[in-house]
Amino acid sequence: MTHRWTGPVLLALCALFVAAAAGAQETRGGETRMASAHSADQPSLPLDRNELVTVRTLADQRVVEFVIGPVELEAGMEHLRLPIQMAEFPVDGWMHGFEIEMVDSAGEPLPLGLLHHVNFIDPDKRELFSPIARRVMAAGRETATERLPDLIGYPIADGDRMLIATMFANPLEQDYLDANLVVRFFYSAEADGFMQPRDIFPFYMDVMGHVGVKDFPVPPGRTVQSWEGQPAVDGRILAIGGHVHDYATRLALIDVTSGKTLWEVEPDGTPGGHVTGVPSDKFLWTLGKKIYADHVYRIEVEYDNPLDVAAPDGGMGAIGGAVWVGKDVEWPDFDRTDEDYVADLANTLTAPDRLHGHGHGGADGSENVDGEQPAHDAHAH
């Protein structure tokens, strides 16, 4: 089965890992475990762990580069998950996009297929619909570059801290023993234009909630899974896309308070139920779809499994997008003691010590020699 995000071309602010926490679950021998959502001990941030990341500012080009590596990738290597790194943005302004590239230490290009995924997480700010650390950017080998219009951007400040979760893989027949990932962020500064960009922020919702396992069984017949939450602030959805598995027939975002369906799509696919993508929508020129902090919103996914057995890949349902929030809007106080924030952060920081998956192993059903299933927890668009 092919897992595919077909999301709005609005930076990977909209491109959030559907596994939602860059390590929300752990698979060992087919049994799924996750960190307790009621953990009382907040894990320590890796303040001094930056040995594998170098930050460079190219101010005249309005570019900030994060170089991650070098790493050794032997031919046929399934996955190499680096220890979580921590680095800071060195500029004030607005992020308008990114590009990624694999290179050797001399700057010569290498195949982008050596990257599995990279995720930038701000541990000091919250998600829109949940109190977990904000997913700022995510990308994989399918997403080499994204750009935003200059009139909108994600606000960044000098000193903003980022947890960087990176996984490499080498499906090729050649060793690459000096590989580096370069992530270039395009930005603008306040002095660059007469008008400042509008502030936009990522948002993400999952039918299984924001902490824990993200897949669920899909028995024969109809299955509906949903989750409800409230946004932290008022805003306007400018772009939205989603992710589902095979046999999904509907994905929707509903304003429960008003009774209105804000977004509803039927996944693209074959007559047999194989999903090839999820249509996305942008609402830039209509000023977006209004959402309210005092309204309840429900993400809902529906499956129709024609098989006589449970769907082999189970089900998932997630939405990612970008929301415009006014500069005068105050976000709620950030709570580092919130049990969901603590559990999510613990999962993120311990991810390199574990292998993750949806609970159904690799694309070919294979397992590693030690009995642990390969990791496939990154879905980026």
C-alpha positions, 0 to 999 in steps of 0.5 A, a space after each residue: 500500500 502507498 501512504 501519500 499526503 496530498 496537501 496544500 502547497 503552503 510550506 510544510 507548516 501544513 506538512 505534519 507527521 501523521 504519527 503526530 508526535 515524531 515518536 508517538 508509538 512504539 512497535 515491538 513484535 507486533 505489540 504497540 506501546 506508547 508513553 503514558 499520557 499521565 506521566 508526571 515527570 517532564 523530560 529534560 530537553 537536550 540543550 547541549 545535543 547539537 553535535 550533528 547540526 550546524 546552523 548557517 545564516 546567509 543574510 543577503 539571500 535571506 536563507 538559514 541553513 541547518 546542516 545535519 550530519 555527516 552520517 554513514 549510510 551503507 547500501 541496503 540500510 533500512 533506517 538510521 534515526 539520529 539522536 534528537 538534536 537541538 538548535 536555534 533559529 538565528 533570525 527574526 522575521 517570517 519563514 516563507 518556505 524551505 528546500 532540502 538537499 542531500 550532499 557530501 561534506 564537499 557540497 556535492 549532491 547525493 540522492 535525495 532518497 537517502 533521506 527518510 524524513 526530517 521534522 522540526 519541532 518547537 518545544 516552547 510553543 503549542 499546537 493549535 488544537 492540542 497542548 503538545 509541542 508545535 510541529 513547525 516543518 516536516 519533509 521527506 524524500 517526496 518533498 524537496 521544496 515548498 514556498 509560501 506567498 510573500 504576504 503570509 509567513 510563519 513568524 520566527 524569532 532569534 533564539 527560537 529553539 527547535 528539536 530536530 528529528 531526522 531519519 535516513 535510509 539507503 535503499 540503494 546498492 551503493 555505500 554513502 559514507 559521508 552524507 549530510 542533509 541540508 535544510 534551507 529555510 527562506 525568510 523575510 525580515 521586518 525591514 524588507 517590505 512596506 507591509 508585514 506578512 500575515 502570521 500563519 500557523 500549522 494545525 493538525 488533527 487526528 481521529 485518534 487524538 494528539 498523543 498515542 497510537 495513530 492507527 486503528 483496526 478496520 474490520 469488514 464493512 463500515 468503520 467510522 472513527 472521530 475525535 473532537 477538540 477546540 482550537 486555542 485561538 480564533 483563526 481562519 483556515 487557509 489550506 487543508 489536506 489529509 491522510 488516510 489508508 486504503 478503503 477510506 471513503 470520507 474525511 471531514 472536518 466539522 464544526 460541532 457547535 454550529 453543525 456546519 461541515 467545513 471540509 469534506 473529501 472523498 479520497 482519490 483511489 482505484 475501484 478496488 479501494 486502493 487510496 492514491 491521494 487525498 484532495 486538498 483545498 486552499 482558501 487564500 482568496 476567500 480569506 479562509 474558513 473561520 474557526 472559533 476558540 469557543 467552538 468544538 470541532 470534529 475530525 471524522 474518517 469513514 472506511 468501507 472494507 469490502 474484504 472478509 477480513 480486517 484491512 491489512 494496513 488498518 486505518 488512519 485519519 489525519 488533517 494538516 493545514 495552515 491557519 491565519 491568526 491575527 497579530 493581536 490574538 493572544 495564545 493561552 499560556 504555555 503549560 509545560 506540565 500538561 500531561 499530554 505535553 509531557 507524554 508527547 515530549 517524552 515520546 519524541 525524545 526517546 524515539 531514536 532509542 526505539 523503532 516505530 511503525 503503524 503496528 503493521 511492519 514495513 511495506 513488505 511486511 518484513 521484520 528486522 533480524 532482532 524481531 523489531 519491525 521497521 519504522 514507517 512513522 513519517 507522513 509528510 506533504 
